[in-house]
Amino acid sequence: MMGRPEERLDRDGSPVREFAWWLRDLRNSAGLTYDQLGRAAHYATSTVQAATAGDRLPTLRVTMAFVNACGGDAKLWRAYWTQIRRQLDQRAPAGVRESVAPPWADGPPSARAERPAAAAGATAGASAAGSGADGWFMESFSAVLNMDSEPVEALEWRRIVATADGLRELVTSVTVPRHPDDGGQAHGLESELLYGGSIQARQQPYDSFFQNVIVLPRPLRAGERHEYAIRLRVPPGQRMNPHYVHVPYRRSDRFELRVRFAPARVPDAVWLVRDAPTAVLYRADPGGERLTPDRFGEVYASFVEMRPGLGYGIRWREPEADRISPGS
């Protein structure tokens, strides 16, 4: 029996929909149809498809069969399912039901990756809160997102401080969610290190999750500073979610962001995102302070004393013409 066409999932940041979104991301990475997935998981096609509908949390048994069939990390997915299940518990204290990032988005346990805010639509951060649990922290992070170009690109400059002797590499990662109207097979992100080391490896363990291993020019001693710059590009024609956000998971002292929109396609509204849980990033109107682009289509924001696990950046509402004519 053939599965029904996959329905659009409005990603509103709620725990169940975030879980469904990441399941879809895993299936896309595995390159399986729902029929193929159902056979590999030993469940009906309708059952595995319902797991990604976002209406309710699938059972742990269905989830693990889904993950194993797609070649996902069973340990991390079990932990993620448990996190979501706890949030849905009616006895949970008030204020704990906001969505959480999955364990792999906080960085792989072996490397504790620093997750930068790359191209528009990215949710960014760094693993391990504190002052450098894995050997370094972020002293400053500056980014320029150029929406007035094709392809769209982000330039990022970072200054890190080593907190232990012998720091030799950084594992950076970024989440670039699919735009709700992006139904294409390919989903990518191009990266180029401009200075400050060399990219040793590029990986895409999930459909929307990208990692770079950056080897430093030489090992750093505790207290030493190091600067590097990276260019990130979204492939031509690939649509993005309308936000660019830094979510620090380690000490991050300062973040500056400048976004340049095309003057002919200035957003209908632009919001400042500060101290925001993940759920806020996908609301049609996240509330809070509004920013007004200048006559060249630019907005600027800066942040200090950022709290680990919360988002900082901007969110915008696409011009009406873009919402009506996907892919234009």
Secondary structure, 3 states (H helix, E strand, C coil): CCCCCCCCCCCCCCHHHHHHHHHHHHHHHHCCCHHHHHHHHCCCHHHHHHCCCCCCCCCHHHHHHHHHHHCCCHHHHHHHHHHHHHHHCCCCCCCCCCCCCCHHHHCCCCCCCEECCCCCCEEEEECCCCCCCCCEEEEEEEEEEECCCCCCEEEEEEEEEECCCCEEEEEEEEECCECCCCCCCCCCCEEEEEECCEEEEEEEEECCEEEEEEEEEEEECCCCEEEEEEEEECCCCCCECCEEEEECCCCECEEEEEEECCHHHCCCEEEEEEEECHHHHHCCCCCCCECCCCCCCEEEEEEECCCCCCEEEEEEECCHHHHHCCCC
